[in-house]
Amino acid sequence: MNIQEQLKSLSIRKTMNTVEINKSIMELNFRKEKLQEQVDGIQEQIQFLANLREQQRMDNDERSGQSLFDDMFGG
């Protein structure tokens, strides 16, 4: 939905009175908060996966280092 369609869905028009304008602003702020909550949730998932990836990388590095140590010193 493009911006024009979104604005039409809120019944925004040039002849709105102050109460109607305030109501539309309130509706937009509510929608913005809901979208921000979704963004925050997605960001948390990204951070979790990035941490998981880093942990796996560290685990793999430790295993690789241990294998190299074992190969070098007959462990």
All heavy atoms as a GROMACS GRO file, in nm:
protein
  617
    1MET      N    1   0.086  -0.117   0.000
    1MET     CA    2   0.000   0.000   0.000
    1MET      C    3   0.091   0.123   0.000
    1MET      O    4   0.176   0.138   0.086
    1MET     CB    5  -0.090  -0.003   0.124
    1MET     CG    6  -0.185   0.114   0.133
    1MET     SD    7  -0.288   0.112   0.281
    1MET     CE    8  -0.402  -0.019   0.247
    2ASN      N    9   0.072   0.211  -0.095
    2ASN     CA   10   0.155   0.331  -0.100
    2ASN      C   11   0.104   0.436  -0.002
    2ASN      O   12  -0.003   0.421   0.059
    2ASN     CB   13   0.167   0.386  -0.242
    2ASN     CG   14   0.034   0.440  -0.295
    2ASN    OD1   15  -0.046   0.492  -0.220
    2ASN    ND2   16   0.012   0.429  -0.424
    3ILE      N   17   0.178   0.544   0.010
    3ILE     CA   18   0.145   0.647   0.109
    3ILE      C   19   0.010   0.710   0.082
    3ILE      O   20  -0.070   0.731   0.175
    3ILE     CB   21   0.256   0.754   0.114
    3ILE    CG1   22   0.383   0.692   0.171
    3ILE    CG2   23   0.214   0.873   0.196
    3ILE    CD1   24   0.503   0.782   0.168
    4GLN      N   25  -0.020   0.736  -0.044
    4GLN     CA   26  -0.149   0.797  -0.078
    4GLN      C   27  -0.265   0.708  -0.033
    4GLN      O   28  -0.364   0.756   0.024
    4GLN     CB   29  -0.159   0.825  -0.228
    4GLN     CG   30  -0.063   0.931  -0.275
    4GLN     CD   31  -0.095   1.070  -0.220
    4GLN    OE1   32  -0.200   1.093  -0.160
    4GLN    NE2   33  -0.004   1.164  -0.240
    5GLU      N   34  -0.254   0.578  -0.060
    5GLU     CA   35  -0.360   0.485  -0.020
    5GLU      C   36  -0.372   0.478   0.132
    5GLU      O   37  -0.482   0.470   0.186
    5GLU     CB   38  -0.332   0.347  -0.078
    5GLU     CG   39  -0.347   0.340  -0.228
    5GLU     CD   40  -0.298   0.209  -0.286
    5GLU    OE1   41  -0.236   0.130  -0.213
    5GLU    OE2   42  -0.323   0.186  -0.406
    6GLN      N   43  -0.257   0.480   0.200
    6GLN     CA   44  -0.260   0.477   0.346
    6GLN      C   45  -0.327   0.602   0.402
    6GLN      O   46  -0.407   0.593   0.496
    6GLN     CB   47  -0.118   0.465   0.401
    6GLN     CG   48  -0.055   0.331   0.375
    6GLN     CD   49   0.089   0.326   0.423
    6GLN    OE1   50   0.147   0.426   0.462
    6GLN    NE2   51   0.147   0.208   0.418
    7LEU      N   52  -0.297   0.715   0.345
    7LEU     CA   53  -0.359   0.839   0.392
    7LEU      C   54  -0.509   0.838   0.366
    7LEU      O   55  -0.587   0.881   0.451
    7LEU     CB   56  -0.293   0.960   0.326
    7LEU     CG   57  -0.148   0.986   0.363
    7LEU    CD1   58  -0.093   1.104   0.284
    7LEU    CD2   59  -0.132   1.009   0.512
    8LYS      N   60  -0.549   0.787   0.251
    8LYS     CA   61  -0.692   0.779   0.221
    8LYS      C   62  -0.763   0.686   0.318
    8LYS      O   63  -0.876   0.710   0.359
    8LYS     CB   64  -0.713   0.731   0.078
    8LYS     CG   65  -0.683   0.836  -0.026
    8LYS     CD   66  -0.703   0.781  -0.166
    8LYS     CE   67  -0.660   0.881  -0.271
    8LYS     NZ   68  -0.666   0.828  -0.406
    9SER      N   69  -0.694   0.580   0.359
    9SER     CA   70  -0.756   0.486   0.452
    9SER      C   71  -0.778   0.549   0.589
    9SER      O   72  -0.860   0.503   0.666
    9SER     CB   73  -0.672   0.358   0.465
    9SER     OG   74  -0.555   0.384   0.540
   10LEU      N   75  -0.706   0.656   0.618
   10LEU     CA   76  -0.726   0.727   0.745
   10LEU      C   77  -0.826   0.842   0.730
   10LEU      O   78  -0.848   0.917   0.823
   10LEU     CB   79  -0.592   0.784   0.794
   10LEU     CG   80  -0.492   0.684   0.844
   10LEU    CD1   81  -0.358   0.753   0.870
   10LEU    CD2   82  -0.540   0.617   0.971
   11SER      N   83  -0.882   0.855   0.612
   11SER     CA   84  -0.978   0.961   0.584
   11SER      C   85  -0.915   1.099   0.604
   11SER      O   86  -0.977   1.190   0.660
   11SER     CB   87  -1.103   0.948   0.672
   11SER     OG   88  -1.165   0.825   0.650
   12ILE      N   89  -0.791   1.112   0.562
   12ILE     CA   90  -0.724   1.241   0.573
   12ILE      C   91  -0.765   1.327   0.454
   12ILE      O   92  -0.762   1.283   0.340
   12ILE     CB   93  -0.570   1.223   0.577
   12ILE    CG1   94  -0.532   1.149   0.705
   12ILE    CG2   95  -0.499   1.356   0.569
   12ILE    CD1   96  -0.385   1.116   0.715
   13ARG      N   97  -0.801   1.449   0.486
   13ARG     CA   98  -0.838   1.542   0.381
   13ARG      C   99  -0.802   1.683   0.427
   13ARG      O  100  -0.777   1.707   0.545
   13ARG     CB  101  -0.986   1.528   0.348
   13ARG     CG  102  -1.078   1.544   0.465
   13ARG     CD  103  -1.221   1.502   0.437
   13ARG     NE  104  -1.305   1.543   0.547
   13ARG     CZ  105  -1.307   1.482   0.666
   13ARG    NH1  106  -1.233   1.378   0.689
   13ARG    NH2  107  -1.385   1.527   0.761
   14LYS      N  108  -0.799   1.774   0.334
   14LYS     CA  109  -0.756   1.910   0.364
   14LYS      C  110  -0.854   1.986   0.453
   14LYS      O  111  -0.816   2.085   0.515
   14LYS     CB  112  -0.734   1.987   0.235
   14LYS     CG  113  -0.616   1.936   0.156
   14LYS     CD  114  -0.596   2.016   0.030
   14LYS     CE  115  -0.478   1.959  -0.047
   14LYS     NZ  116  -0.453   2.031  -0.172
   15THR      N  117  -0.976   1.941   0.462
   15THR     CA  118  -1.079   2.015   0.537
   15THR      C  119  -1.102   1.956   0.676
   15THR      O  120  -1.205   1.981   0.737
   15THR     CB  121  -1.211   2.014   0.459
   15THR    OG1  122  -1.251   1.879   0.439
   15THR    CG2  123  -1.197   2.084   0.326
   16MET      N  124  -1.005   1.882   0.728
   16MET     CA  125  -1.023   1.820   0.860
   16MET      C  126  -1.020   1.927   0.969
   16MET      O  127  -0.945   2.023   0.960
   16MET     CB  128  -0.911   1.719   0.886
   16MET     CG  129  -0.914   1.600   0.792
   16MET     SD  130  -0.769   1.496   0.812
   16MET     CE  131  -0.807   1.416   0.967
   17ASN      N  132  -1.100   1.904   1.073
   17ASN     CA  133  -1.091   1.994   1.188
   17ASN      C  134  -0.986   1.940   1.286
   17ASN      O  135  -0.928   1.833   1.266
   17ASN     CB  136  -1.228   2.012   1.254
   17ASN     CG  137  -1.282   1.883   1.314
   17ASN    OD1  138  -1.207   1.801   1.365
   17ASN    ND2  139  -1.413   1.865   1.306
   18THR      N  140  -0.961   2.013   1.390
   18THR     CA  141  -0.854   1.979   1.484
   18THR      C  142  -0.876   1.844   1.550
   18THR      O  143  -0.782   1.766   1.566
   18THR     CB  144  -0.841   2.089   1.592
   18THR    OG1  145  -0.820   2.215   1.527
   18THR    CG2  146  -0.728   2.061   1.687
   19VAL      N  147  -0.998   1.813   1.586
   19VAL     CA  148  -1.028   1.685   1.650
   19VAL      C  149  -0.997   1.570   1.554
   19VAL      O  150  -0.937   1.470   1.593
   19VAL     CB  151  -1.175   1.680   1.698
   19VAL    CG1  152  -1.212   1.541   1.745
   19VAL    CG2  153  -1.200   1.784   1.807
   20GLU      N  154  -1.037   1.584   1.430
   20GLU     CA  155  -1.011   1.479   1.330
   20GLU      C  156  -0.861   1.464   1.304
   20GLU      O  157  -0.811   1.352   1.291
   20GLU     CB  158  -1.083   1.512   1.199
   20GLU     CG  159  -1.235   1.505   1.210
   20GLU     CD  160  -1.306   1.561   1.089
   20GLU    OE1  161  -1.257   1.660   1.030
   20GLU    OE2  162  -1.411   1.506   1.052
   21ILE      N  163  -0.790   1.576   1.300
   21ILE     CA  164  -0.646   1.571   1.281
   21ILE      C  165  -0.580   1.499   1.399
   21ILE      O  166  -0.496   1.410   1.380
   21ILE     CB  167  -0.588   1.714   1.265
   21ILE    CG1  168  -0.635   1.773   1.132
   21ILE    CG2  169  -0.436   1.713   1.275
   21ILE    CD1  170  -0.604   1.921   1.116
   22ASN      N  171  -0.621   1.534   1.520
   22ASN     CA  172  -0.564   1.469   1.639
   22ASN      C  173  -0.592   1.319   1.640
   22ASN      O  174  -0.507   1.239   1.677
   22ASN     CB  175  -0.617   1.535   1.766
   22ASN     CG  176  -0.558   1.672   1.788
   22ASN    OD1  177  -0.454   1.706   1.733
   22ASN    ND2  178  -0.626   1.752   1.868
   23LYS      N  179  -0.712   1.283   1.600
   23LYS     CA  180  -0.748   1.142   1.594
   23LYS      C  181  -0.660   1.068   1.493
   23LYS      O  182  -0.608   0.959   1.522
   23LYS     CB  183  -0.895   1.125   1.556
   23LYS     CG  184  -0.938   0.980   1.548
   23LYS     CD  185  -1.084   0.968   1.510
   23LYS     CE  186  -1.122   0.822   1.505
   23LYS     NZ  187  -1.172   0.781   1.377
   24SER      N  188  -0.639   1.128   1.378
   24SER     CA  189  -0.554   1.065   1.276
   24SER      C  190  -0.409   1.054   1.324
   24SER      O  191  -0.343   0.953   1.301
   24SER     CB  192  -0.561   1.143   1.145
   24SER     OG  193  -0.688   1.128   1.087
   25ILE      N  194  -0.360   1.158   1.390
   25ILE     CA  195  -0.224   1.153   1.444
   25ILE      C  196  -0.213   1.042   1.547
   25ILE      O  197  -0.115   0.966   1.548
   25ILE     CB  198  -0.186   1.289   1.505
   25ILE    CG1  199  -0.167   1.393   1.394
   25ILE    CG2  200  -0.059   1.277   1.590
   25ILE    CD1  201  -0.150   1.535   1.444
   26MET      N  202  -0.313   1.030   1.632
   26MET     CA  203  -0.313   0.924   1.733
   26MET      C  204  -0.312   0.786   1.668
   26MET      O  205  -0.238   0.696   1.709
   26MET     CB  206  -0.434   0.940   1.825
   26MET     CG  207  -0.435   0.848   1.945
   26MET     SD  208  -0.576   0.877   2.052
   26MET     CE  209  -0.709   0.812   1.951
   27GLU      N  210  -0.394   0.768   1.564
   27GLU     CA  211  -0.398   0.641   1.493
   27GLU      C  212  -0.262   0.609   1.430
   27GLU      O  213  -0.213   0.495   1.436
   27GLU     CB  214  -0.506   0.643   1.385
   27GLU     CG  215  -0.647   0.642   1.439
   27GLU     CD  216  -0.753   0.664   1.331
   27GLU    OE1  217  -0.716   0.692   1.214
   27GLU    OE2  218  -0.872   0.657   1.364
   28LEU      N  219  -0.200   0.710   1.369
   28LEU     CA  220  -0.069   0.688   1.307
   28LEU      C  221   0.037   0.655   1.412
   28LEU      O  222   0.122   0.568   1.390
   28LEU     CB  223  -0.028   0.812   1.227
   28LEU     CG  224  -0.104   0.834   1.096
   28LEU    CD1  225  -0.072   0.970   1.038
   28LEU    CD2  226  -0.071   0.724   0.996
   29ASN      N  227   0.033   0.724   1.525
   29ASN     CA  228   0.129   0.693   1.631
   29ASN      C  229   0.110   0.552   1.685
   29ASN      O  230   0.208   0.483   1.715
   29ASN     CB  231   0.118   0.796   1.745
   29ASN     CG  232   0.190   0.925   1.714
   29ASN    OD1  233   0.292   0.924   1.645
   29ASN    ND2  234   0.136   1.035   1.762
   30PHE      N  235  -0.014   0.510   1.696
   30PHE     CA  236  -0.042   0.374   1.741
   30PHE      C  237   0.015   0.273   1.642
   30PHE      O  238   0.080   0.176   1.681
   30PHE     CB  239  -0.193   0.355   1.758
   30PHE     CG  240  -0.231   0.216   1.800
   30PHE    CD1  241  -0.214   0.176   1.932
   30PHE    CD2  242  -0.284   0.125   1.708
   30PHE    CE1  243  -0.249   0.047   1.971
   30PHE    CE2  244  -0.317  -0.003   1.747
   30PHE     CZ  245  -0.300  -0.042   1.879
   31ARG      N  246  -0.010   0.295   1.513
   31ARG     CA  247   0.043   0.204   1.411
   31ARG      C  248   0.196   0.205   1.412
   31ARG      O  249   0.259   0.101   1.397
   31ARG     CB  250  -0.010   0.244   1.274
   31ARG     CG  251  -0.158   0.208   1.258
   31ARG     CD  252  -0.221   0.261   1.133
   31ARG     NE  253  -0.147   0.225   1.012
   31ARG     CZ  254  -0.175   0.272   0.892
   31ARG    NH1  255  -0.274   0.358   0.877
   31ARG    NH2  256  -0.106   0.236   0.787
   32LYS      N  257   0.255   0.321   1.432
   32LYS     CA  258   0.401   0.333   1.437
   32LYS      C  259   0.457   0.253   1.555
   32LYS      O  260   0.558   0.183   1.541
   32LYS     CB  261   0.440   0.480   1.449
   32LYS     CG  262   0.591   0.502   1.448
   32LYS     CD  263   0.623   0.650   1.453
   32LYS     CE  264   0.642   0.691   1.596
   32LYS     NZ  265   0.696   0.826   1.613
   33GLU      N  266   0.391   0.261   1.670
   33GLU     CA  267   0.436   0.185   1.787
   33GLU      C  268   0.429   0.035   1.761
   33GLU      O  269   0.521  -0.040   1.797
   33GLU     CB  270   0.352   0.221   1.909
   33GLU     CG  271   0.380   0.357   1.966
   33GLU     CD  272   0.285   0.393   2.080
   33GLU    OE1  273   0.224   0.303   2.140
   33GLU    OE2  274   0.273   0.514   2.107
   34LYS      N  275   0.320  -0.010   1.699
   34LYS     CA  276   0.306  -0.153   1.668
   34LYS      C  277   0.416  -0.198   1.572
   34LYS      O  278   0.475  -0.305   1.588
   34LYS     CB  279   0.168  -0.183   1.608
   34LYS     CG  280   0.055  -0.169   1.705
   34LYS     CD  281   0.069  -0.270   1.816
   34LYS     CE  282  -0.040  -0.257   1.917
   34LYS     NZ  283  -0.017  -0.339   2.034
   35LEU      N  284   0.442  -0.118   1.470
   35LEU     CA  285   0.549  -0.153   1.376
   35LEU      C  286   0.685  -0.152   1.443
   35LEU      O  287   0.769  -0.237   1.416
   35LEU     CB  288   0.547  -0.056   1.257
   35LEU     CG  289   0.430  -0.071   1.162
   35LEU    CD1  290   0.427   0.044   1.062
   35LEU    CD2  291   0.434  -0.205   1.090
   36GLN      N  292   0.706  -0.056   1.534
   36GLN     CA  293   0.834  -0.051   1.606
   36GLN      C  294   0.853  -0.175   1.693
   36GLN      O  295   0.964  -0.228   1.704
   36GLN     CB  296   0.844   0.076   1.691
   36GLN     CG  297   0.980   0.096   1.754
   36GLN     CD  298   1.090   0.108   1.652
   36GLN    OE1  299   1.082   0.188   1.560
   36GLN    NE2  300   1.194   0.028   1.666
   37GLU      N  301   0.745  -0.224   1.751
   37GLU     CA  302   0.752  -0.347   1.830
   37GLU      C  303   0.794  -0.464   1.741
   37GLU      O  304   0.874  -0.549   1.782
   37GLU     CB  305   0.618  -0.377   1.897
   37GLU     CG  306   0.585  -0.282   2.011
   37GLU     CD  307   0.443  -0.300   2.064
   37GLU    OE1  308   0.374  -0.396   2.023
   37GLU    OE2  309   0.401  -0.218   2.148
   38GLN      N  310   0.740  -0.468   1.619
   38GLN     CA  311   0.780  -0.574   1.526
   38GLN      C  312   0.927  -0.560   1.488
   38GLN      O  313   1.000  -0.659   1.484
   38GLN     CB  314   0.693  -0.570   1.400
   38GLN     CG  315   0.551  -0.611   1.423
   38GLN     CD  316   0.467  -0.602   1.295
   38GLN    OE1  317   0.508  -0.544   1.196
   38GLN    NE2  318   0.348  -0.660   1.299
   39VAL      N  319   0.970  -0.438   1.462
   39VAL     CA  320   1.111  -0.413   1.428
   39VAL      C  321   1.201  -0.456   1.544
   39VAL      O  322   1.304  -0.522   1.524
   39VAL     CB  323   1.134  -0.265   1.392
   39VAL    CG1  324   1.282  -0.232   1.385
   39VAL    CG2  325   1.065  -0.231   1.261
   40ASP      N  326   1.162  -0.421   1.666
   40ASP     CA  327   1.241  -0.459   1.783
   40ASP      C  328   1.251  -0.610   1.796
   40ASP      O  329   1.358  -0.664   1.828
   40ASP     CB  330   1.181  -0.399   1.911
   40ASP     CG  331   1.192  -0.247   1.916
   40ASP    OD1  332   1.271  -0.188   1.837
   40ASP    OD2  333   1.121  -0.186   1.998
   41GLY      N  334   1.141  -0.679   1.773
   41GLY     CA  335   1.142  -0.826   1.779
   41GLY      C  336   1.234  -0.886   1.674
   41GLY      O  337   1.310  -0.979   1.702
   42ILE      N  338   1.227  -0.833   1.555
   42ILE     CA  339   1.315  -0.882   1.448
   42ILE      C  340   1.461  -0.854   1.483
   42ILE      O  341   1.548  -0.939   1.462
   42ILE     CB  342   1.275  -0.818   1.313
   42ILE    CG1  343   1.139  -0.871   1.268
   42ILE    CG2  344   1.381  -0.842   1.207
   42ILE    CD1  345   1.078  -0.796   1.152
   43GLN      N  346   1.487  -0.735   1.536
   43GLN     CA  347   1.624  -0.701   1.574
   43GLN      C  348   1.677  -0.795   1.682
   43GLN      O  349   1.794  -0.836   1.679
   43GLN     CB  350   1.631  -0.555   1.622
   43GLN     CG  351   1.772  -0.504   1.642
   43GLN     CD  352   1.853  -0.507   1.514
   43GLN    OE1  353   1.805  -0.470   1.408
   43GLN    NE2  354   1.975  -0.555   1.522
   44GLU      N  355   1.594  -0.832   1.778
   44GLU     CA  356   1.634  -0.927   1.882
   44GLU      C  357   1.668  -1.063   1.820
   44GLU      O  358   1.766  -1.128   1.860
   44GLU     CB  359   1.522  -0.945   1.984
   44GLU     CG  360   1.505  -0.828   2.078
   44GLU     CD  361   1.388  -0.847   2.173
   44GLU    OE1  362   1.346  -0.963   2.197
   44GLU    OE2  363   1.338  -0.746   2.224
   45GLN      N  364   1.589  -1.106   1.722
   45GLN     CA  365   1.617  -1.233   1.655
   45GLN      C  366   1.748  -1.228   1.579
   45GLN      O  367   1.827  -1.323   1.583
   45GLN     CB  368   1.503  -1.269   1.560
   45GLN     CG  369   1.372  -1.301   1.630
   45GLN     CD  370   1.258  -1.321   1.533
   45GLN    OE1  371   1.278  -1.363   1.421
   45GLN    NE2  372   1.137  -1.288   1.576
   46ILE      N  373   1.772  -1.116   1.511
   46ILE     CA  374   1.898  -1.100   1.438
   46ILE      C  375   2.016  -1.105   1.535
   46ILE      O  376   2.117  -1.171   1.509
   46ILE     CB  377   1.898  -0.968   1.359
   46ILE    CG1  378   1.799  -0.976   1.243
   46ILE    CG2  379   2.038  -0.932   1.309
   46ILE    CD1  380   1.773  -0.844   1.173
   47GLN      N  381   2.004  -1.035   1.647
   47GLN     CA  382   2.112  -1.033   1.746
   47GLN      C  383   2.136  -1.172   1.804
   47GLN      O  384   2.250  -1.214   1.821
   47GLN     CB  385   2.078  -0.934   1.858
   47GLN     CG  386   2.192  -0.910   1.954
   47GLN     CD  387   2.312  -0.848   1.886
   47GLN    OE1  388   2.298  -0.758   1.804
   47GLN    NE2  389   2.431  -0.895   1.918
   48PHE      N  390   2.029  -1.245   1.831
   48PHE     CA  391   2.042  -1.381   1.882
   48PHE      C  392   2.117  -1.468   1.783
   48PHE      O  393   2.209  -1.542   1.819
   48PHE     CB  394   1.903  -1.440   1.912
   48PHE     CG  395   1.908  -1.585   1.949
   48PHE    CD1  396   1.942  -1.623   2.078
   48PHE    CD2  397   1.880  -1.684   1.856
   48PHE    CE1  398   1.947  -1.757   2.113
   48PHE    CE2  399   1.886  -1.818   1.890
   48PHE     CZ  400   1.920  -1.855   2.019
   49LEU      N  401   2.077  -1.459   1.656
   49LEU     CA  402   2.142  -1.541   1.553
   49LEU      C  403   2.287  -1.500   1.532
   49LEU      O  404   2.374  -1.586   1.513
   49LEU     CB  405   2.064  -1.532   1.422
   49LEU     CG  406   1.927  -1.600   1.423
   49LEU    CD1  407   1.851  -1.567   1.296
   49LEU    CD2  408   1.940  -1.750   1.442
   50ALA      N  409   2.315  -1.372   1.539
   50ALA     CA  410   2.454  -1.326   1.526
   50ALA      C  411   2.538  -1.378   1.642
   50ALA      O  412   2.653  -1.422   1.621
   50ALA     CB  413   2.459  -1.174   1.520
   51ASN      N  414   2.483  -1.376   1.762
   51ASN     CA  415   2.555  -1.431   1.878
   51ASN      C  416   2.576  -1.581   1.863
   51ASN      O  417   2.683  -1.632   1.896
   51ASN     CB  418   2.480  -1.401   2.008
   51ASN     CG  419   2.484  -1.256   2.045
   51ASN    OD1  420   2.571  -1.181   2.001
   51ASN    ND2  421   2.389  -1.213   2.126
   52LEU      N  422   2.474  -1.651   1.814
   52LEU     CA  423   2.485  -1.794   1.793
   52LEU      C  424   2.593  -1.825   1.690
   52LEU      O  425   2.676  -1.914   1.710
   52LEU     CB  426   2.351  -1.851   1.747
   52LEU     CG  427   2.341  -2.002   1.727
   52LEU    CD1  428   2.372  -2.076   1.856
   52LEU    CD2  429   2.202  -2.038   1.676
   53ARG      N  430   2.595  -1.747   1.582
   53ARG     CA  431   2.696  -1.765   1.478
   53ARG      C  432   2.836  -1.743   1.536
   53ARG      O  433   2.928  -1.820   1.510
   53ARG     CB  434   2.670  -1.666   1.364
   53ARG     CG  435   2.776  -1.671   1.255
   53ARG     CD  436   2.751  -1.568   1.149
   53ARG     NE  437   2.756  -1.435   1.208
   53ARG     CZ  438   2.706  -1.326   1.151
   53ARG    NH1  439   2.648  -1.333   1.035
   53ARG    NH2  440   2.716  -1.209   1.211
   54GLU      N  441   2.852  -1.639   1.617
   54GLU     CA  442   2.982  -1.610   1.676
   54GLU      C  443   3.024  -1.722   1.772
   54GLU      O  444   3.141  -1.762   1.775
   54GLU     CB  445   2.978  -1.476   1.750
   54GLU     CG  446   3.111  -1.431   1.803
   54GLU     CD  447   3.215  -1.409   1.693
   54GLU    OE1  448   3.178  -1.379   1.578
   54GLU    OE2  449   3.335  -1.424   1.723
   55GLN      N  450   2.929  -1.773   1.848
   55GLN     CA  451   2.960  -1.884   1.939
   55GLN      C  452   3.004  -2.007   1.861
   55GLN      O  453   3.101  -2.074   1.898
   55GLN     CB  454   2.839  -1.917   2.027
   55GLN     CG  455   2.864  -2.026   2.129
   55GLN     CD  456   2.972  -1.987   2.228
   55GLN    OE1  457   2.973  -1.875   2.279
   55GLN    NE2  458   3.063  -2.077   2.257
   56GLN      N  459   2.935  -2.038   1.752
   56GLN     CA  460   2.973  -2.152   1.670
   56GLN      C  461   3.111  -2.131   1.609
   56GLN      O  462   3.192  -2.224   1.603
   56GLN     CB  463   2.870  -2.176   1.559
   56GLN     CG  464   2.740  -2.233   1.610
   56GLN     CD  465   2.638  -2.252   1.499
   56GLN    OE1  466   2.656  -2.206   1.387
   56GLN    NE2  467   2.528  -2.319   1.533
   57ARG      N  468   3.139  -2.009   1.566
   57ARG     CA  469   3.269  -1.978   1.509
   57ARG      C  470   3.379  -1.998   1.614
   57ARG      O  471   3.484  -2.056   1.586
   57ARG     CB  472   3.271  -1.835   1.457
   57ARG     CG  473   3.397  -1.799   1.381
   57ARG     CD  474   3.390  -1.659   1.323
   57ARG     NE  475   3.285  -1.651   1.222
   57ARG     CZ  476   3.212  -1.544   1.198
   57ARG    NH1  477   3.230  -1.434   1.267
   57ARG    NH2  478   3.120  -1.545   1.104
   58MET      N  479   3.352  -1.953   1.736
   58MET     CA  480   3.450  -1.970   1.844
   58MET      C  481   3.469  -2.118   1.876
   58MET      O  482   3.582  -2.163   1.896
   58MET     CB  483   3.406  -1.892   1.968
   58MET     CG  484   3.418  -1.742   1.950
   58MET     SD  485   3.345  -1.644   2.085
   58MET     CE  486   3.416  -1.718   2.229
   59ASP      N  487   3.359  -2.194   1.879
   59ASP     CA  488   3.368  -2.337   1.906
   59ASP      C  489   3.449  -2.407   1.797
   59ASP      O  490   3.533  -2.492   1.825
   59ASP     CB  491   3.229  -2.400   1.915
   59ASP     CG  492   3.153  -2.357   2.039
   59ASP    OD1  493   3.214  -2.297   2.131
   59ASP    OD2  494   3.030  -2.381   2.044
   60ASN      N  495   3.423  -2.370   1.672
   60ASN     CA  496   3.498  -2.429   1.561
   60ASN      C  497   3.645  -2.392   1.568
   60ASN      O  498   3.732  -2.476   1.542
   60ASN     CB  499   3.440  -2.385   1.426
   60ASN     CG  500   3.306  -2.449   1.397
   60ASN    OD1  501   3.272  -2.552   1.454
   60ASN    ND2  502   3.228  -2.387   1.312
   61ASP      N  503   3.674  -2.268   1.603
   61ASP     CA  504   3.814  -2.226   1.617
   61ASP      C  505   3.884  -2.303   1.728
   61ASP      O  506   4.000  -2.342   1.714
   61ASP     CB  507   3.822  -2.076   1.645
   61ASP     CG  508   3.784  -1.991   1.525
   61ASP    OD1  509   3.774  -2.047   1.414
   61ASP    OD2  510   3.766  -1.869   1.543
   62GLU      N  511   3.812  -2.324   1.839
   62GLU     CA  512   3.872  -2.401   1.949
   62GLU      C  513   3.900  -2.544   1.906
   62GLU      O  514   4.006  -2.599   1.936
   62GLU     CB  515   3.778  -2.402   2.071
   62GLU     CG  516   3.775  -2.272   2.147
   62GLU     CD  517   3.679  -2.276   2.264
   62GLU    OE1  518   3.636  -2.386   2.304
   62GLU    OE2  519   3.648  -2.168   2.316
   63ARG      N  520   3.805  -2.604   1.835
   63ARG     CA  521   3.826  -2.740   1.788
   63ARG      C  522   3.941  -2.746   1.688
   63ARG      O  523   4.024  -2.836   1.693
   63ARG     CB  524   3.698  -2.795   1.724
   63ARG     CG  525   3.602  -2.848   1.828
   63ARG     CD  526   3.487  -2.923   1.764
   63ARG     NE  527   3.366  -2.860   1.815
   63ARG     CZ  528   3.274  -2.800   1.744
   63ARG    NH1  529   3.282  -2.796   1.614
   63ARG    NH2  530   3.171  -2.745   1.800
   64SER      N  531   3.948  -2.649   1.599
   64SER     CA  532   4.056  -2.644   1.502
   64SER      C  533   4.190  -2.626   1.571
   64SER      O  534   4.289  -2.690   1.537
   64SER     CB  535   4.034  -2.530   1.402
   64SER     OG  536   3.918  -2.551   1.328
   65GLY      N  537   4.192  -2.539   1.670
   65GLY     CA  538   4.315  -2.516   1.746
   65GLY      C  539   4.356  -2.640   1.823
   65GLY      O  540   4.475  -2.674   1.830
   66GLN      N  541   4.261  -2.709   1.880
   66GLN     CA  542   4.292  -2.831   1.955
   66GLN      C  543   4.343  -2.938   1.861
   66GLN      O  544   4.440  -3.008   1.892
   66GLN     CB  545   4.169  -2.882   2.032
   66GLN     CG  546   4.196  -3.002   2.121
   66GLN     CD  547   4.295  -2.969   2.233
   66GLN    OE1  548   4.285  -2.863   2.296
   66GLN    NE2  549   4.390  -3.056   2.255
   67SER      N  550   4.284  -2.949   1.743
   67SER     CA  551   4.331  -3.048   1.645
   67SER      C  552   4.472  -3.017   1.603
   67SER      O  553   4.556  -3.107   1.590
   67SER     CB  554   4.239  -3.049   1.522
   67SER     OG  555   4.111  -3.091   1.557
   68LEU      N  556   4.501  -2.891   1.578
   68LEU     CA  557   4.636  -2.851   1.538
   68LEU      C  558   4.735  -2.882   1.650
   68LEU      O  559   4.842  -2.938   1.626
   68LEU     CB  560   4.639  -2.702   1.505
   68LEU     CG  561   4.775  -2.644   1.465
   68LEU    CD1  562   4.825  -2.713   1.339
   68LEU    CD2  563   4.764  -2.493   1.444
   69PHE      N  564   4.695  -2.852   1.774
   69PHE     CA  565   4.779  -2.883   1.889
   69PHE      C  566   4.806  -3.033   1.897
   69PHE      O  567   4.920  -3.076   1.917
   69PHE     CB  568   4.713  -2.832   2.018
   69PHE     CG  569   4.796  -2.855   2.141
   69PHE    CD1  570   4.893  -2.764   2.178
   69PHE    CD2  571   4.775  -2.966   2.220
   69PHE    CE1  572   4.970  -2.786   2.292
   69PHE    CE2  573   4.850  -2.988   2.333
   69PHE     CZ  574   4.949  -2.898   2.371
   70ASP      N  575   4.700  -3.112   1.884
   70ASP     CA  576   4.714  -3.256   1.889
   70ASP      C  577   4.804  -3.308   1.778
   70ASP      O  578   4.888  -3.397   1.799
   70ASP     CB  579   4.578  -3.326   1.880
   70ASP     CG  580   4.492  -3.301   2.004
   70ASP    OD1  581   4.548  -3.258   2.109
   70ASP    OD2  582   4.370  -3.326   1.997
   71ASP      N  583   4.789  -3.251   1.658
   71ASP     CA  584   4.873  -3.294   1.546
   71ASP      C  585   5.020  -3.258   1.570
   71ASP      O  586   5.110  -3.337   1.541
   71ASP     CB  587   4.826  -3.229   1.415
   71ASP     CG  588   4.692  -3.283   1.367
   71ASP    OD1  589   4.649  -3.389   1.417
   71ASP    OD2  590   4.630  -3.218   1.281
   72MET      N  591   5.043  -3.140   1.626
   72MET     CA  592   5.180  -3.093   1.646
   72MET      C  593   5.250  -3.167   1.759
   72MET      O  594   5.369  -3.197   1.752
   72MET     CB  595   5.182  -2.942   1.674
   72MET     CG  596   5.145  -2.858   1.554
   72MET     SD  597   5.134  -2.682   1.592
   72MET     CE  598   5.300  -2.644   1.640
   73PHE      N  599   5.176  -3.197   1.866
   73PHE     CA  600   5.238  -3.253   1.986
   73PHE      C  601   5.192  -3.394   2.017
   73PHE      O  602   5.216  -3.447   2.125
   73PHE     CB  603   5.212  -3.161   2.106
   73PHE     CG  604   5.270  -3.025   2.086
   73PHE    CD1  605   5.187  -2.917   2.054
   73PHE    CD2  606   5.406  -3.001   2.096
   73PHE    CE1  607   5.240  -2.790   2.035
   73PHE    CE2  608   5.459  -2.874   2.077
   73PHE     CZ  609   5.377  -2.769   2.048
   74GLY      N  610   5.127  -3.458   1.921
   74GLY     CA  611   5.087  -3.597   1.937
   74GLY      C  612   4.986  -3.621   2.045
   74GLY      O  613   4.988  -3.723   2.114
   75GLY      N  614   4.891  -3.526   2.063
   75GLY     CA  615   4.792  -3.534   2.168
   75GLY      C  616   4.684  -3.620   2.134
   75GLY      O  617   4.616  -3.704   2.139
   0.00000   0.00000   0.00000
